[in-house]
Amino acid sequence: MSRRTLAAAALATAGAALFPIPADAAHRGLGTRTLAEGAKGWDVRVLQDFLTRTGVGTPIDGRFGSATRVKLRTWERRKAPLTRVDGRLSRAEAPLLRQDVEAAEASRAPAPAPAPAAAPASAGEQATIAADGKAVAPASAPEPVKAMIAAANAIHAKPYRYGGGHSAPPNRDSGYDCSGSMSYAMQGADLLDTALDSSGFARYGDSGPGQWVTIYANAGHSYMVIAGLRFDTSGRKDAGSRWQTMARPSAGYSVRHPPGL
């Protein structure tokens, strides 16, 4: 092998060490790179979905073409001067887009349906809400469910804060976003090692509703029903607690549940 070939191989090896290729590039999270025309992948799909959820309808195909660039510029003009109107989503702009999605989801009024979604089979097994806004677990609930409710009660009235709840327990944040509050509750029952975002919850556990816990998640928002009560960031603005007895529309959400629950 020539010296030139050896040098090239050494440079390639060094480059791979300094700039490793993600093990799962197909599921790269939004905000881990700047997105511009020509990009493709899961994060582009999330970008397109987020733009649509903020009112800028965008075809969702995972490919950043001219149409996505035009739609992104529309959103950037809304956020100027916090953003550059250049049709590129930088790492610094990604949290701003997430905030807009969270705000849009939180502002949606829940469906006026008295029956909770995915309630346990027996009415006697449903949790209740006490006068202080905390949930009271049914005596028949499994211990992980009781632990989830106890953890959720500790933050049920905490304010909404984008990115809140994504640090490891037992540290408590001053506020929690939708997936952060869910992660905190599930970590309290040892069902999660690290916090998940809404996209992560859309792939968590087993498919379909659970007997005790049902997760509803998509790229922009997530909430869950525990023992018949909805635990949802968007509920706090109405009643001062994340615990709600009312259901909300679930169209467009992945429906999952922790294994065995």
C-alpha angles and dihedrals in degrees: 000000000000124000089246092054091047091050092049091050091049091051091049091051092048091047092052090052094048096040107030118191111241112256091227105030090160089068100039110156122245111262097030091104141010111269119216139154110306096033120121137180144078095313090055089052090051090049091053092047092048092051089051092050091053090055099266101114109218130175108251110219105123093248121111103220135155092282091057090047091054092048092047091052088054090056092043091055089055091054098041130158087031089058137041112241096227105115092250125112108217125197089254092053096049094077089051090055091047090051090053091051092048091049091049092050094045092052094057112103115233119247112271093241117136094202113083118232120252094005119177116268095256122055088217089063095061122109120238134213118242125215091265092058095253123128122245113213119224113250091238094057118115115256094253089056091050090048091051091051092048092051092045090051089059091064103023093116099035113124124255114265124171109242092012117141096030096109121091119269144276086049110090121211125222089242141005137219122216099274092036092058091047091048091051092052093047093045087055087063094043090247093124133038096195134015119271129211121227093271089053092053089052087066099034125118123333130342122259135024121319130223093243108008129036123180123206115194144157134161093283108037144007138190137160142215116227119189090337098313124108114232104198137150091221091061095063095073090063104040105014092247135083088224113095135173094204124089123228133207111285101185110130095024128115109236115218140155138198110264111269094012 
